[in-house]
Amino acid sequence: MNTDFKKQWFVLYTRPGCEKKIAELLEKKNVVTYCPQSRKQKLWSDRKKIVLHPLFRSYVFVFTTPDEHKLIKQIDGVVNFIHWLSKPAVIRQEEIDTIKTFLKEYEFVKLEKTAINLNDRVRIVNGPLMMWEGAVVEIRTSTVKIILPSLGYALVAEISKDNADSVMSLQEIKMNAG
């Protein structure tokens, strides 16, 4: 099977504030989209209200083939696809699933731009992200950050440090065996 025709997740870069509108327009054209939204508390002088806002500003994820990109780029409000090494960046299904799980389990999720560094590896041993592995980026009393390597972002939510367990890297296992 030719991989050029295989559907994959790509990232659209949109004009600011157009994420939801573009996702709706693409859904009407039978394109599978994902526009992750997080809750945010807005304060007015007379009230507080919880509103949904796009987690990734100016990004909409689309599940499509590269052949469909030209048609998608013609939609008003779409700037372009995000590129990596001169090709449209492909997002792994596992990362889309991680975002969905994270947003389902935690109410107020923030997004932080992060650099990917080689650090200690951990595996979540309890809670909604049980058995997920990742790199330790920062340790606080009750905060966890999940790295999305292909996007260069970290999802941030509250979690107990007791729910994470250290995992040995392959290099450490080889050193201990030798």
N, C-alpha and C positions, 0 to 999 in steps of 0.2 A: 504494500500500500504506500503510495506517495505521501510523504508527510506534509507536502504543500497543501493538501486538501483536507488535512485533519484539523478539526476544530480545537482551538486552544483559547486560553484567556489572554487578552491583550488589554492595554490601558489606553483609553482615550484622554487626551488633554482638551478640556473645554474652556469656554469663556467663563470667568468667575460668576457664580450664581446660577449657572445653566445646567448643573449636574442632573437634577431631578427631571427637568424638562426634556433633556436629551435622552435620558434613560426611558422615559415614557414614549417618546417618538420612536426610538429603536424597538421597543417592545411591540408597538403597533405594526412595525415592519417585520415582526417575528424574529428579531435578533435577541438572543438571551443576554441580559445585562445584569449587573450588580452594582448598585450605588449604596455602599454601606453608610448608615446613618447612626449618629450617636445622639444621646439626650444631652441637653444643656439647659441649665436653669437661667431664665431671663428675669431680670428685676426691673420693674417699673416703679414709679413713685407710689402707686396704689395697689400693686399686686405682684405676685411671683407666678411664673408660668414655665412649665417644662416644654421645650420645643425640640423637634428633631432637626438636625443639620447634617450635611454631608461630612463624613469623617475625613475623607481625603478631598481637600478643596481642589476644584477643577479637574477631578479624575472620575471617570466612569469605566468600570471593567466590562468588557464585551467578550462573549464566547463565540468565536467566529473563525473563519478560514482567512488566510491572507488574500484570497481572491475577492472577498467581499469588502476589503478595506476601502477601495476607491468609492464605492457606493456610500459607505458610512461617512467618509470624509466630506461628502457633499451636503450633509445635514447642517442647517444653520446653527451655529453655536459650537460646532466641533472645530477645534483648531488643528489637531493632528494626532497621530498615535505617538506615544512615548517610544523613543528609540534607544537601543543599547547596541553599541558597536555597529552602527549604520543599518540595523534591522529593527523592526518593531519588537519591543520587549515582550517576552512571553512570561506570564505569571503562572507558577505551578498551581495545580488544583489544591494541593495541601495548604498553600498559603491562603487561598480563597476560603477554604474550609476553616482554617484557623481564625480568620477575621469573623466569619459567621458565628462560630462557637463563642468567641470572645465577646461579641456584641450581644449574644443571646444570654450569656451568663452574668455580665456586668452591666450596670445601668449607665454610669457616667464614664465613658472611655475617652481618653485623650490620645492624641497622636503626637509623637516627637520625632523630628528628623534625627537620624543617628548614623554614625559611621560604623561599619562592620569591622570588628576586630577579632582576632583569635584570642579567646579567653577560655575560662573553665566551662565545661559542659555540665548541664543539669538535666534531670528528668523530673517532671511533675509527678508526684506519687499519690496525690489526693486532690479532689476537687474537680471542677469541670474540664480542666485541661490535662487530666490524668494520663500519664504515659507519653506526653509530648516531651521532646528534648529540645534544648536550645542553649544558647550561650548566656552566661551571666554578664549582664551589662552594669547593673547597679543593685546594691542591696540596701534596703531601708527596712524599717520595722514591719510594714505591712503592704509593701508595693512590689508588684512584679512587672517586668517589661518583657514582652515577647517580640523578638526580632523577626521582621519580614525581609529576608536578605535581598530578594530580587527587587524590592521597592526602596530599600534603604530607610525604612521607618521602624519604629517600635510602638506597639500598642501598650498602653499603661493602664493598670487597674489594681485595685486592692486585693491582696491575697496573703495568707499567712505563710511565713517562711517555713513553718513546719510541713507545708504541703509540697516542698521541693527537696530533692535528694541529689547529692553530687553523683556524677557519672564520670568514670575514668575515660580518658581519650584513648584511642588506639595506640598512640605513641607511648602513653604511660603504661599501658598493659604490656607492650613489647619490652619497655625498660625494666619493668618488674619481673618479667619472665626471664630476661637475660642476665 
